[in-house]
């Protein structure tokens, strides 16, 4: 048996500029994000005297050919890395559709699982790149590249996305006290419901490719991108006030992308978070529902925790990325 785990991610600044529809029309996209200590777990072991496929997630599939597998990512990954007679079980710390990059974390985790199961080795960069190819090129998902690299590599990263397909990674893990800064000043608050990121991002992709609208949309994404280096400096200087203000500015810009990015309930929760003393707050992911990121001093985060008892998570930076946590071989 082999068990892998791959972390979820929190995107601070630049989200959306990792979409090919943006960075292929611009100089580059860039994102400031970190992987944190909530995971997708995937286990695999051989089926005894059986060449079928048993896949267990929110539903169970038991089929005799890879083409019959309904789960798109599982099907495509097993086509690339053929393996018959296998039992695959998938569990997660947090439900999908909550703005934390779970689908890409899953893709990274399953590739990592199957390559180790078949005794093949990929670097973490290759792991992330292949997950991008499967999700974006093969499955035609309207998503970007930041989630795959966050899940594969782990830690705190400044990621740059170029039109030629290359991704440049600057790890901030060794910067003085950056990890401590993030661990001390961030909190996640649940906003009820889940949504399909693909449906939300489809609307944004349409706007980026619309002849009449794309010029103004590209400018809005440019503004999102320009916040990233400022955020990195604020993080390196441990400036929570500036960092929170940049989070607020990114949320203000993001709300202009598409009318259903936010709603009354999300707006009310963000207002309450800021009232509790947070310097910045925004909804993570494609919009609509999921987790709200709050940034603030420890005393304000304690007040937020008391206000939203039972619906918050205190994230901690994961520096390992995708890894095998058990191998019986």
ROKEMI-886559 format. One line per 8 residues: number of its first residue (from 0); their letters; for each residue z, y, x of C-alpha. Coordinates in nm, 3 decimals. Layout:
N
NUM	A	Z,Y,X  ... $
# end
This chain:
329
0	XXXXXXXX	0.000,0.000,0.000  -0.072,0.357,0.106  0.080,0.669,-0.049  -0.039,1.021,0.025  0.088,1.356,-0.086  -0.095,1.688,-0.086  0.069,2.024,-0.161  -0.008,2.276,-0.430 $
8	XXXXXXXX	-0.073,2.636,-0.329  0.024,2.993,-0.412  -0.243,3.256,-0.358  -0.108,3.600,-0.271  -0.419,3.812,-0.229  -0.799,3.780,-0.230  -0.829,3.511,-0.496  -1.183,3.494,-0.633 $
16	XXXXXXXX	-1.347,3.611,-0.311  -1.358,3.243,-0.209  -1.620,3.182,-0.480  -1.966,3.113,-0.330  -2.114,3.354,-0.587  -1.916,3.629,-0.412  -1.913,3.552,-0.040  -2.281,3.454,-0.032 $
24	XXXXXXXX	-2.364,3.807,-0.152  -2.108,3.980,0.065  -2.008,3.986,0.430  -1.737,3.730,0.360  -1.450,3.640,0.130  -1.089,3.624,0.241  -0.761,3.498,0.098  -0.395,3.512,0.196 $
32	XXXXXXXX	-0.211,3.206,0.062  0.039,2.932,0.136  0.097,2.569,0.050  0.436,2.496,-0.101  0.670,2.205,-0.163  0.531,2.071,-0.490  0.282,1.787,-0.456  0.021,1.550,-0.590 $
40	XXXXXXXX	0.112,1.190,-0.500  -0.150,0.916,-0.492  -0.086,0.548,-0.421  -0.334,0.267,-0.366  -0.309,-0.106,-0.310  -0.546,-0.401,-0.350  -0.590,-0.578,-0.682  -0.513,-0.946,-0.627 $
48	XXXXXXXX	-0.813,-1.171,-0.701  -0.992,-0.888,-0.878  -1.286,-0.669,-0.771  -1.233,-0.414,-1.049  -1.099,-0.060,-1.045  -0.763,0.025,-1.201  -0.706,0.400,-1.215  -0.379,0.535,-1.359 $
56	XXXXXXXX	-0.325,0.905,-1.429  -0.269,1.076,-1.768  -0.475,0.785,-1.901  -0.552,0.438,-1.764  -0.898,0.313,-1.669  -0.978,-0.049,-1.591  -1.347,-0.096,-1.518  -1.569,-0.335,-1.324 $
64	XXXXXXXX	-1.802,-0.080,-1.159  -1.758,0.260,-0.999  -2.021,0.413,-1.229  -1.797,0.340,-1.528  -1.505,0.543,-1.395  -1.458,0.843,-1.623  -1.251,1.056,-1.387  -1.523,1.263,-1.211 $
72	XXXXXXXX	-1.352,1.315,-0.875  -1.234,0.953,-0.849  -1.583,0.828,-0.932  -1.761,1.046,-0.675  -1.510,0.982,-0.397  -1.532,0.606,-0.447  -1.911,0.632,-0.434  -1.886,0.800,-0.094 $
80	XXXXXXXX	-1.620,0.556,0.031  -1.702,0.226,-0.147  -1.400,0.008,-0.207  -1.371,-0.264,-0.471  -1.060,-0.429,-0.607  -0.831,-0.130,-0.587  -0.538,0.002,-0.792  -0.495,0.381,-0.772 $
88	XXXXXXXX	-0.196,0.561,-0.927  -0.168,0.940,-0.952  0.144,1.146,-1.019  0.227,1.514,-0.982  0.535,1.733,-0.952  0.377,1.994,-1.181  0.122,1.954,-1.464  -0.239,2.049,-1.404 $
96	XXXXXXXX	-0.384,2.368,-1.550  -0.097,2.589,-1.435  -0.274,2.799,-1.168  -0.148,2.620,-0.858  -0.468,2.450,-0.735  -0.386,2.100,-0.857  -0.744,1.975,-0.902  -0.837,2.054,-0.543 $
104	XXXXXXXX	-0.505,1.921,-0.414  -0.590,1.599,-0.598  -0.939,1.582,-0.445  -0.796,1.636,-0.096  -0.522,1.378,-0.154  -0.759,1.111,-0.283  -1.006,1.155,0.004  -0.715,1.136,0.247 $
112	XXXXXXXX	-0.590,0.822,0.072  -0.926,0.641,0.066  -1.019,0.727,0.424  -0.687,0.591,0.546  -0.714,0.290,0.314  -1.055,0.209,0.467  -0.930,0.294,0.819  -1.146,0.601,0.866 $
120	XXXXXXXX	-1.025,0.926,1.015  -1.106,1.283,0.912  -0.963,1.600,1.060  -0.789,1.829,0.814  -1.082,2.070,0.834  -1.324,1.786,0.755  -1.098,1.674,0.472  -1.102,2.020,0.313 $
128	XXXXXXXX	-1.475,2.064,0.368  -1.559,1.731,0.203  -1.334,1.811,-0.094  -1.526,2.140,-0.134  -1.859,1.958,-0.123  -1.750,1.708,-0.386  -1.598,1.962,-0.625  -1.849,2.246,-0.583 $
136	XXXXXXXX	-2.178,2.075,-0.488  -2.154,1.732,-0.654  -1.939,1.806,-0.958  -2.068,2.162,-1.001  -1.720,2.303,-1.059  -1.719,2.686,-1.074  -1.442,2.711,-0.816  -1.386,2.846,-0.469 $
144	XXXXXXXX	-1.273,2.696,-0.140  -0.922,2.827,-0.087  -0.736,2.549,-0.269  -0.891,2.264,-0.073  -0.807,2.424,0.262  -0.452,2.513,0.155  -0.388,2.155,0.040  -0.540,1.993,0.349 $
152	XXXXXXXX	-0.395,2.221,0.617  -0.066,2.338,0.468  0.136,2.637,0.585  0.066,3.008,0.553  -0.295,3.102,0.617  -0.540,3.388,0.628  -0.866,3.219,0.526  -1.214,3.370,0.567 $
160	XXXXXXXX	-1.519,3.231,0.387  -1.868,3.297,0.522  -2.215,3.272,0.368  -2.319,2.997,0.610  -2.045,2.772,0.472  -1.802,2.809,0.759  -1.435,2.873,0.692  -1.218,3.048,0.949 $
168	XXXXXXXX	-0.847,2.967,0.942  -0.578,3.186,1.091  -0.242,3.014,1.063  0.051,3.253,1.027  0.315,2.980,1.061  0.415,3.087,1.411  0.433,3.458,1.330  0.796,3.571,1.366 $
176	XXXXXXXX	0.991,3.488,1.049  0.683,3.483,0.820  0.786,3.152,0.664  1.144,3.277,0.618  1.008,3.594,0.460  0.801,3.399,0.207  1.081,3.153,0.130  1.325,3.437,0.064 $
184	XXXXXXXX	1.109,3.673,-0.143  0.906,3.453,-0.383  0.978,3.294,-0.720  0.760,3.124,-0.982  0.822,3.172,-1.356  0.654,2.947,-1.611  0.440,3.098,-1.883  0.389,2.830,-2.152 $
192	XXXXXXXX	0.061,2.649,-2.199  -0.212,2.519,-1.974  -0.580,2.598,-1.947  -0.898,2.480,-1.786  -0.959,2.683,-1.473  -1.327,2.590,-1.496  -1.373,2.763,-1.833  -1.208,3.081,-1.706 $
200	XXXXXXXX	-1.396,3.082,-1.377  -1.726,3.012,-1.552  -1.697,3.354,-1.714  -1.628,3.522,-1.380  -1.920,3.341,-1.213  -2.152,3.458,-1.493  -2.045,3.817,-1.433  -2.104,3.785,-1.057 $
208	XXXXXXXX	-2.458,3.663,-1.119  -2.548,3.887,-1.413  -2.822,4.129,-1.301  -2.676,4.422,-1.490  -2.309,4.360,-1.422  -2.288,4.200,-1.077  -2.292,4.529,-0.883  -1.974,4.654,-1.050 $
216	XXXXXXXX	-1.815,4.307,-1.031  -1.891,4.277,-0.659  -1.717,4.610,-0.604  -1.408,4.485,-0.787  -1.403,4.174,-0.569  -1.447,4.397,-0.264  -1.130,4.578,-0.366  -0.948,4.244,-0.397 $
224	XXXXXXXX	-1.066,4.146,-0.050  -0.954,4.475,0.105  -0.594,4.403,0.003  -0.574,4.090,0.222  -0.534,4.246,0.569  -0.286,4.496,0.426  -0.089,4.205,0.281  -0.088,4.025,0.613 $
232	XXXXXXXX	0.057,4.332,0.784  0.323,4.372,0.513  0.414,4.005,0.556  0.434,4.033,0.935  0.653,4.344,0.904  0.867,4.184,0.630  0.794,4.480,0.404  0.876,4.346,0.056 $
240	XXXXXXXX	0.811,4.677,-0.118  0.458,4.712,0.022  0.389,4.343,-0.027  0.495,4.363,-0.392  0.286,4.675,-0.449  -0.021,4.493,-0.316  0.048,4.200,-0.551  0.064,4.448,-0.840 $
248	XXXXXXXX	-0.260,4.612,-0.734  -0.438,4.276,-0.712  -0.319,4.189,-1.064  -0.438,4.526,-1.194  -0.785,4.460,-1.051  -0.796,4.099,-1.166  -0.726,4.195,-1.527  -1.057,4.383,-1.530 $
256	XXXXXXXX	-1.257,4.068,-1.455  -1.244,3.908,-1.797  -1.062,3.996,-2.122  -0.876,3.665,-2.153  -0.726,3.674,-1.802  -0.397,3.778,-1.959  -0.229,3.794,-2.300  0.069,3.954,-2.471 $
264	XXXXXXXX	0.314,3.682,-2.366  0.211,3.699,-1.998  0.225,4.080,-2.002  0.574,4.074,-2.154  0.703,3.827,-1.895  0.558,4.027,-1.606  0.717,4.344,-1.747  1.053,4.165,-1.770 $
272	XXXXXXXX	1.021,4.036,-1.414  0.955,4.388,-1.285  1.244,4.521,-1.496  1.472,4.273,-1.317  1.384,4.442,-0.989  1.085,4.250,-0.852  0.857,4.467,-0.640  0.549,4.275,-0.753 $
280	XXXXXXXX	0.434,4.015,-1.007  0.109,3.853,-1.118  -0.022,3.546,-1.299  -0.154,3.282,-1.062  -0.482,3.096,-1.100  -0.777,3.167,-1.326  -0.568,3.331,-1.599  -0.441,3.276,-1.952 $
288	XXXXXXXX	-0.124,3.079,-1.875  0.054,2.896,-1.595  0.294,3.037,-1.338  0.379,3.399,-1.270  0.450,3.485,-0.907  0.739,3.726,-0.854  0.800,3.897,-0.520  1.126,4.077,-0.451 $
296	XXXXXXXX	1.454,4.103,-0.264  1.691,3.805,-0.300  1.923,3.987,-0.540  1.636,4.071,-0.777  1.512,3.711,-0.762  1.862,3.593,-0.853  1.857,3.821,-1.157  1.514,3.687,-1.255 $
304	XXXXXXXX	1.643,3.330,-1.217  1.931,3.408,-1.453  1.693,3.569,-1.702  1.446,3.280,-1.702  1.684,2.985,-1.666  1.509,2.649,-1.673  1.159,2.795,-1.639  1.146,2.898,-1.273 $
312	XXXXXXXX	1.074,2.733,-0.938  1.193,2.853,-0.598  0.901,2.764,-0.370  0.931,2.673,-0.005  0.644,2.673,0.243  0.497,2.330,0.319  0.365,2.320,0.676  0.237,1.960,0.676 $
320	XXXXXXXX	-0.055,1.978,0.433  -0.208,1.648,0.324  -0.030,1.352,0.477  0.033,0.981,0.447  0.397,0.935,0.353  0.391,0.554,0.330  0.168,0.286,0.479  0.270,-0.080,0.454 $
328	X	-0.002,-0.192,0.697 $
# end
